[in-house]
Amino acid sequence: RRKQFQFAPLKSPAANKLLGAVVQSDSVLFLDGIHVYHSSTAAIRIAQQLDGIWPALAVFLVIPAPLRDRLYKWIAQSRMLFGKSTSCLLPNPQLLARLHVPEQ
């Protein structure tokens, strides 16, 4: 709601520029200042920035990252059980303004 996040495809020049290297990841990455978080840690760090009850997910940071990441991967692979879409979401103009995409 506060439009505090910007997005970039992991394999894009924008991500390469922001992260300073070619990204070799198949998970979410979160750049917070100079720190780059991935997988479950990235999801929790993002949740900490949201309104409402989401920051409470920070309690899971006490669980070692390898265990959290295993659960994160399971949830990511299982999410299709809760509804499968035949097409990708097309961003509305407001979201598109926050998306770093390669120039055509």
N, C-alpha and C positions, 0 to 999 in steps of 0.2 A: 504493500500500500504506500510505503514511503518512497518507493522507486529508488532504493539505495543500491541495488545490484545492477551490474551490467553483465552481458553474456557474450561468449565467443565460442564458436566451434573449436574443439581441441586441436584440430589439424589446420587451423586457419593461420594466416600471417599475423592476425591480431593477437592470437594466443602465443604465437612464437615471439612476438615483440614484447608482450607483457611478461612472459615467463623467462625470456632470454635463452630459450633452447627449443628444439623440436620436442613436442610433447609425445611421450610414449605411454599413454594411459588409455584405458577403456572405462574409466570411472570419472565421477565428478571431481573437479578440482576447484578449490576456493583460494583465491589470492586475497590476503588480508594484510595490506601494507607490504612487508617484505617476506612474510611467511606464506608458503604454499602448502595447503592441506589437501589430502585426497581421501577418497572412499568415505568410511564412516566418520572419520574426524572432520572432513569437509562438511558433511551433512549436519553434524552437531554444531560446528562453528557457524554455519549458515543459520541454523535454528536459533542460536543465541542472539542473532541480530533481528529476529522477527518479534512481532507483538504477540501478546496473549500468553498462552501456556507453553509455547514452543521453547523458550529459553530453559525450561526445566529439564529438557533432554540433556543438558550439560552434565547431569549426574552420571550419565553413561561413560563419561571420560575416565572414570576410575577403572573401568574394565579395560584390560590390555587391548591395544589396537588389533593384533591378529585375531582375537576372538570376536571383537566388534565387526571387523572387516568380513569375517566369515558369515556372520549373521546378515550384514549389509548385502553381501553378494546373493545370499539365499533370498532375501526380500526382493532384490532387483530382478532375479530370475523368476520368482514366483508371482510378481505383480501382474503378469498377464492372466493369471487365474481369476483375477477380479474384474476382468473386462478387457477385451481385446479390440483394438481399433484397426480398421483396414487402411487408414490413412494417417499421415502426420498432421499435427496441429499447425495451422497457419497462423502466424503471429498477427495480432491486430496492429494498427499504426503506432499505438503507444508502446507496445512491447518491441516492435521493430526499431523504434528510436533508441532502445537500450541494447540492441543486438549488434555486435561487431561482426559484420559479414564482409567477405572479400568483394572488392568492387568488380562489377561486371565489365 
